Amino acid sequence: MFDQAAETAHQEIALLRPLAEAGSESHSAALADALFSLCAALTEQGSHKEAAQAGAEALKIKDALSVGGAPDDSRPTAPERTAGTFGTALSASLVHHAEWLFYESGDLRALMICDEAVSRLRRVSEWGPNRRVHLARALHSQAGFLLRMADVEAAWRTAAQSVSEWRKLFAEKRSTHHAERLVQALALMSTVQVRKGHTRAAIDSASEAVSLARKVRDADKRRTVPLAEALAVLGDTMAHESPIKALTVSSESLRLYRSLARKEPRHREALAVALAKHTTILLKCGRVTTALPLSLESVTLTDTEANTRVPVPGDKTVLALVLGARADALKMAGDHDQALTLARQAAEASEELAQRLPWFAPDLAERQSRIADILLAKGELSNSVTMSLIALRTYAHFRQIYAPLPWLDVRLTTSYVRALVAVGDLRRSARGIRRLGSTLREIGGTEGVETAVFLALLALHQWAANHREEAAASARNAVRLYEARGAERPGVRLELATVLEMKGKMSVEQGHSESGLRDLITANTLLTEFRKNGHENPSLVPFQVRCLTSLGSAYHALARDQEARAATREAVSLIRTDGLSATPLEIAVDAHITFARIRLERRAHLSEVAPVVRAAQHMCTAAGATSGLAKQEAELTDLMRRLTK
């Protein structure tokens, strides 16, 4: 059929082109129709590049007609080609071409081709269920394009139309095919609703998809894939509000994918994705030790797949996802060097995709931002600023071509401001904080974890700028938000402990030692529980060392000398000097200094001081002159001088 359609289209084009070139708008419109027919037929023949040329020419003619004004009635007119004569099959083939154009070439004309197909299918949609099926499929594809291009409002409207069409079709004929298509439409709608910030509605859509997919699988045990996919979407969606509940859903999806992969190797790639997504949810729950082996398994599966067949474009997407999840797990486990290596590999995979498919730029920007965060954790402050700025520029280019993504704007700007505050660039960090606050107000995120992170950053900036009262108020508000979300997201407890430690330290320095002490004790208790409850990993040690050091200073300010010595002794005992990065090294040296200073000022237990001071001096010497510890080295020299007086 498509061979005949292509031949007919070629004949029509040969006849119509001279008439269209003579200036007849009606013949130009007919020529565009013939070119669309040729595009559709060539697509089904597998001649995608030739189809793209025909489609591009048809779009160019249509664009010229749309601005050319009314047709000239004095010229002979060509018979109008109706949607019926164009044919449902050819319209559906136009959608196939649009999908190839978008996902293989990144060509934005794909959306215009899909619009053309939807327009033609709408005109024949009342002619029978087969045409309506093709229309529903076309709307689903169109919604996917729009979502990738960040046109969230249009994607939401189109996804709603797709869901509506599939509902009607399923109501008329309760076939397995229609049920599975409705599951896919609901899953896509859920993803769009998350982007709109309608998380509860997204959970409802994904839950409906899961419920329907269960019924399909109950009727036919072989229909496992739609249920596994729907559960994965529901798990991802629930993780935005309650990662603990999301774990149950994600675990079931992972179990199904394991079963599928055991039976058929072609499902191994989907299993790798499921493992990576489950890892991410585990990390949100703070379960690092459980996440680590799963993230390693996902990477291993991807390596196996790469060794058994030639990678296709989709493999880069999977590779970036699994490497990124593994890097996140290693970062939280304190292995910053390996995390950085894998994060860079994930960014390289995303960059290869973004060079060919521009709508992958947000994925790339997020990967670059995660690299910046790891560099900051390693103490490479200037490199962190540079990388976070690169991430913002990547996103800015995407935003200029397509549309803003406020959630990504918040994520990238937060990373950038955090790095600027760390290096002490208060002028630029002030601009970033204003932008971040404006974006959060725009998306209505005034009570979530993102705002808590923003307030903690604001407090650090204000404290560095010597705005002490404002900093304390920001820290109090951050603690309030973290405490409100702690039950839903255990993963934020570490952030809550960090902010409590910061707030307590600020209170002590302002002379409010009692209230500061309470915050520091709470923070230390949280960290102790966090480390004992299955979260033993090196990344938590620097946080507790810093907290215990601040706690020792608070006890010292209240003349509670025994408790001050105990806190600083515990802080120093937790430190291992091997493999310390620059930031933990600074924390370790500060802990030693506080240990020595407290004892020297009380002239008590002086025999403990000299070994601790010498150990800190050795750390500074081993770090070298570029470590940024010159101030600490001078203080250590002064402490040793005071000790030998």
Long-range contacts (C-beta under 8 A, 24 or more apart in sequence): 1-89, 2-40, 2-41, 2-44, 2-45, 2-93, 3-41, 3-45, 5-37, 5-40, 5-41, 5-87, 5-90, 6-38, 6-41, 6-42, 6-45, 8-37, 9-34, 9-35, 9-37, 9-38, 9-41, 10-38, 12-37, 13-38, 16-78, 19-76, 19-78, 20-61, 22-75, 23-72, 23-75, 24-71, 24-72, 24-75, 24-76, 24-77, 24-78, 25-65, 25-68, 25-71, 25-72, 25-75, 26-71, 26-75, 26-77, 26-78, 26-80, 27-77, 27-78, 28-61, 28-64, 28-65, 29-61, 29-62, 29-65, 29-78, 29-80, 29-81, 30-78, 30-79, 30-80, 30-81, 31-58, 31-61, 32-58, 32-61, 32-62, 32-65, 33-58, 33-81, 33-86, 35-61, 36-86, 36-90, 36-94, 36-116, 37-86, 37-90, 39-94, 39-97, 39-113, 40-89, 40-90, 40-91, 40-93, 40-94, 40-96, 40-97, 41-90, 41-93, 43-93, 43-94, 43-96, 43-97, 43-100, 44-93, 44-96, 48-97, 48-100, 48-101, 48-104, 51-97, 51-100, 52-97, 52-101, 52-105, 52-107, 55-94, 55-97, 55-101, 55-109, 55-113, 56-109, 58-116, 59-109, 59-112, 59-113, 59-116, 62-116, 82-123, 83-120, 83-121, 83-123, 83-124, 84-123, 84-124, 84-127, 86-120, 88-121, 88-124, 88-127, 88-130, 88-131, 88-134, 91-117, 91-120, 91-121, 91-124, 91-134, 91-138, 92-117, 92-121, 92-134, 92-137, 92-138, 94-120, 95-134, 95-137, 95-138, 95-141, 98-141, 98-145, 99-141, 102-145, 102-148, 103-313, 103-357, 104-313, 105-356, 105-357, 106-356, 106-357, 106-358, 106-359, 108-149, 110-145, 111-142, 111-145, 111-146, 111-149, 114-138, 114-141, 114-142, 114-145, 115-142, 118-142, 129-169, 129-172, 129-173, 132-165, 132-168, 132-169, 133-169, 135-165, 136-162, 136-165, 136-166, 136-169, 136-181, 136-185, 137-181, 139-165, 140-181, 140-184, 140-185, 140-188, 143-188, 143-192, 144-188, 147-188, 147-191, 147-192, 147-195, 148-359, 149-359, 149-402, 149-403, 150-359, 150-362, 150-398, 150-399, 150-402, 150-403, 150-404, 150-405, 151-402, 151-403, 152-192, 152-195, 152-196, 152-403, 153-196, 155-192, 155-195, 156-189, 156-192, 156-193, 156-196, 159-185, 159-188, 159-189, 159-192, 160-189, 162-188, 162-189, 163-189, 163-205, 176-216, 176-219, 176-220, 176-223, 179-212, 179-215, 179-216, 180-213, 180-216, 180-223, 180-226, 182-209, 182-212, 183-209, 183-212, 183-213, 183-216, 183-226, 183-229, 183-230, 184-209, 184-226, 184-229, 186-212, 186-230, 187-229, 187-230, 187-233, 190-233, 190-234, 190-237, 191-233, 191-237, 194-236, 194-237, 194-240, 195-405, 195-407, 197-407, 197-443, 197-444, 197-445, 199-237, 199-240, 199-241, 200-241, 202-237, 202-240, 203-234, 203-237, 203-238, 203-241, 206-230, 206-233, 206-234, 206-237, 206-238, 207-234, 209-233, 209-234, 210-234, 210-249, 224-256, 224-259, 224-260, 225-260, 225-267, 227-256, 228-253, 228-256, 228-257, 228-260, 228-270, 228-274, 229-253, 231-256, 232-273, 232-274, 232-277, 235-277, 235-278, 235-281, 236-277, 236-281, 239-280, 239-281, 239-284, 241-488, 242-488, 242-489, 243-281, 243-284, 243-285, 243-488, 243-489, 243-490, 243-491, 244-285, 244-488, 244-489, 244-490, 246-281, 246-284, 247-278, 247-281, 247-282, 247-285, 250-274, 250-277, 250-278, 250-281, 251-278, 253-278, 254-278, 268-301, 268-304, 268-305, 269-301, 269-302, 269-305, 269-314, 269-315, 269-318, 271-298, 271-301, 272-298, 272-299, 272-301, 272-302, 272-305, 272-318, 272-322, 273-298, 273-318, 273-321, 273-322, 275-301, 275-322, 275-325, 276-321, 276-322, 276-324, 276-325, 276-326, 277-321, 277-325, 279-325, 279-326, 279-328, 279-329, 280-325, 280-328, 283-328, 283-329, 283-332, 283-491, 284-489, 284-491, 285-489, 285-490, 285-491, 286-490, 286-491, 286-493, 286-494, 286-530, 286-535, 287-490, 287-534, 287-535, 288-329, 288-332, 288-333, 288-535, 288-537, 288-539, 289-333, 289-534, 289-535, 289-536, 289-537, 290-534, 291-329, 291-332, 292-329, 292-330, 292-333, 295-322, 295-325, 295-326, 295-328, 295-329, 295-330, 296-326, 298-322, 298-325, 298-326, 299-323, 299-326, 299-342, 313-353, 313-356, 313-357, 316-349, 316-350, 316-352, 316-353, 317-349, 317-353, 317-360, 319-345, 319-346, 319-349, 320-346, 320-347, 320-349, 320-350, 320-353, 320-363, 320-367, 321-346, 323-349, 324-367, 324-370, 327-370, 327-374, 328-370, 331-373, 331-374, 331-377, 331-539, 332-537, 332-539, 333-537, 333-538, 333-539, 334-537, 334-538, 334-539, 334-540, 334-541, 335-538, 336-374, 336-377, 336-378, 336-581, 337-378, 339-374, 340-371, 340-374, 340-375, 340-378, 343-367, 343-370, 343-371, 343-374, 344-371, 346-370, 347-371, 354-394, 358-398, 358-401, 359-398, 359-402, 361-394, 361-395, 361-397, 361-398, 362-395, 362-398, 362-405, 362-408, 364-394, 365-391, 365-392, 365-394, 365-395, 365-398, 365-408, 365-412, 366-391, 366-408, 366-411, 366-412, 368-394, 369-411, 369-412, 369-415, 372-415, 372-416, 372-419, 373-415, 373-418, 376-418, 376-419, 376-422, 376-583, 377-581, 377-583, 378-581, 378-582, 378-583, 379-581, 379-582, 379-583, 379-584, 379-585, 379-586, 379-628, 380-582, 381-419, 381-422, 381-423, 382-423, 384-419, 384-422, 385-416, 385-419, 385-420, 385-423, 385-425, 388-412, 388-415, 388-416, 388-418, 388-419, 389-416, 391-415, 391-416, 392-416, 406-439, 406-442, 406-443, 407-443, 409-435, 409-439, 410-436, 410-439, 410-440, 410-443, 410-445, 410-450, 410-454, 413-439, 414-450, 414-453, 414-454, 414-457, 417-457, 417-461, 418-457, 421-457, 421-460, 421-461, 421-464, 424-464, 426-461, 426-464, 426-465, 429-461, 430-461, 430-465, 433-457, 433-458, 433-461, 447-481, 447-484, 448-481, 448-485, 449-481, 449-482, 449-485, 449-489, 449-492, 449-495, 451-481, 452-478, 452-481, 452-482, 452-485, 452-492, 452-495, 452-499, 453-478, 453-495, 455-481, 456-495, 456-498, 456-499, 456-502, 459-499, 459-502, 459-503, 459-506, 460-502, 463-506, 468-506, 468-509, 468-510, 471-506, 472-503, 472-506, 472-507, 472-510, 475-499, 475-502, 475-503, 475-506, 476-503, 478-503, 479-503, 479-519, 493-526, 493-530, 494-527, 494-530, 494-540, 494-543, 496-523, 496-526, 497-523, 497-524, 497-526, 497-527, 497-530, 497-543, 497-547, 498-523, 498-543, 500-526, 501-543, 501-546, 501-547, 501-550, 504-550, 504-551, 504-554, 505-550, 505-553, 508-550, 508-553, 508-554, 508-557, 513-554, 513-557, 513-558, 514-558, 516-554, 517-551, 517-554, 517-555, 517-558, 520-547, 520-550, 520-551, 520-554, 521-551, 523-547, 524-548, 524-551, 541-574, 541-575, 541-576, 541-584, 542-583, 542-584, 542-587, 542-588, 544-571, 544-574, 545-571, 545-574, 545-575, 545-584, 545-587, 545-588, 545-591, 546-587, 546-590, 546-591, 548-574, 548-591, 549-587, 549-590, 549-591, 549-594, 552-594, 552-595, 552-598, 553-594, 553-598, 556-598, 556-601, 561-598, 561-602, 561-604, 564-598, 565-598, 565-599, 565-604, 565-605, 568-594, 568-595, 568-598, 569-595, 569-608, 571-595, 572-612, 577-615, 577-618, 577-619, 577-622, 580-619, 582-623, 582-627, 582-628, 585-619, 585-623, 585-627, 585-629, 586-628, 586-629, 586-632, 588-616, 588-619, 589-616, 589-619, 589-620, 589-629, 589-632, 589-636, 590-632, 592-616, 592-619, 592-636, 593-632, 593-635, 593-636, 593-639, 596-636, 596-639, 596-643, 597-639, 600-639, 600-642, 600-643, 606-643, 609-639, 609-643, 610-640, 610-643, 613-639, 613-640, 613-643, 614-640
